[in-house]
Amino acid sequence: MRTSLKIATILTAIAVTGGVGTTKSEAQRWDPYDRCYESVEGVGTGTGVFGRGSARARVAARANWEASVASLYGTRYSRLSSARSIRWDCTRRAVLLAKCVVTARPCGARLRG
């Protein structure tokens, strides 16, 4: 039983580190990110009470970020879900007004498989 556990551990280590015969193109094939660009900022505001203003501001900031990235680098890079280094900063500006700023590095998503 211990021998099979050792073999399984060794095989897992080989698989994780890429093994002996793995080429760079094979490793890149499984990398979910393509090229990444410098950070882009998106800004949005929203009104509402009980957190609705902040939620609307987040949606507006995301839409602004995605539109900005699409105009700069194309739609391939315009999904916030594929971005890296995502930072949110949301504050209430007044009683009903909220403002959100999102900053992220746009990255293209690779197809897996």
C-alpha positions in Angstrom: 0.0 0.0 0.0 2.8 2.4 0.9 4.6 1.7 -2.4 1.5 2.5 -4.5 1.2 5.8 -2.5 4.8 6.7 -3.3 4.3 5.9 -7.0 1.2 8.0 -7.0 3.0 10.9 -5.4 5.9 10.7 -7.9 3.5 10.6 -10.8 1.6 13.6 -9.5 4.8 15.6 -9.0 5.8 14.8 -12.6 2.4 15.8 -13.9 2.4 19.1 -11.9 6.0 20.1 -12.9 5.3 19.4 -16.5 7.1 16.1 -16.9 10.1 15.3 -19.0 8.6 15.5 -22.5 6.4 18.7 -22.0 7.2 21.4 -24.5 6.6 25.1 -23.9 3.7 25.1 -26.4 2.0 22.3 -24.5 2.4 24.3 -21.2 1.0 27.4 -22.9 -1.9 25.5 -24.2 -3.2 25.0 -20.7 -2.5 28.6 -19.6 -5.9 30.3 -19.5 -4.4 33.7 -20.1 -3.0 35.1 -23.3 -1.1 38.4 -23.5 -1.8 41.0 -20.7 -1.7 44.8 -21.1 -1.1 47.6 -18.6 -3.9 48.4 -16.1 -7.1 50.2 -17.3 -9.5 52.0 -15.1 -13.3 52.0 -15.2 -15.5 54.4 -13.3 -19.2 54.2 -12.5 -21.8 55.8 -10.2 -25.1 54.6 -9.0 -27.9 55.9 -6.8 -30.0 53.9 -4.3 -30.3 53.0 -0.6 -29.4 49.9 1.3 -26.4 49.0 -1.0 -28.3 49.3 -4.2 -26.3 52.4 -5.2 -23.0 50.6 -4.7 -24.3 47.6 -6.6 -25.3 49.8 -9.5 -22.0 51.7 -9.4 -20.1 48.4 -9.6 -22.1 47.3 -12.7 -21.5 50.7 -14.3 -17.8 50.6 -13.5 -17.5 47.1 -15.0 -19.3 48.2 -18.1 -17.1 51.3 -18.4 -13.9 49.2 -17.9 -15.0 46.6 -20.6 -15.9 49.4 -23.1 -12.6 51.2 -22.5 -10.6 47.9 -23.0 -12.6 47.0 -26.1 -11.8 50.3 -27.7 -8.2 50.1 -26.8 -7.3 46.4 -27.4 -10.4 44.8 -28.9 -13.2 42.6 -27.6 -10.9 39.6 -27.0 -9.4 41.4 -24.0 -12.6 43.1 -22.7 -13.9 40.6 -20.2 -13.2 41.5 -16.6 -13.4 37.8 -15.7 -10.2 37.2 -17.8 -8.3 40.2 -16.3 -5.6 40.1 -13.7 -4.8 42.3 -10.7 -8.4 43.4 -10.3 -8.8 46.1 -7.6 -12.2 47.7 -6.6 -12.6 51.0 -4.8 -16.2 51.9 -3.9 -17.3 54.8 -1.8 -20.5 56.6 -0.9 -20.3 60.2 -2.2 -23.5 61.4 -0.8 -26.6 60.0 0.9 -27.8 58.2 -2.2 -24.9 58.4 -4.6 -22.1 55.8 -4.7 -19.0 55.7 -6.9 -16.9 52.7 -7.9 -13.6 52.5 -9.6 -12.2 49.3 -11.0 -8.6 48.9 -12.1 -7.4 45.7 -13.8 -4.9 44.4 -16.4 -6.8 43.2 -19.5 -5.7 39.7 -20.6 -7.0 37.7 -23.5 -8.5 34.3 -22.7 -7.2 31.2 -24.4 -9.4 28.3 -25.3 -8.6 25.3 -23.2 -8.1 21.8 -24.5 
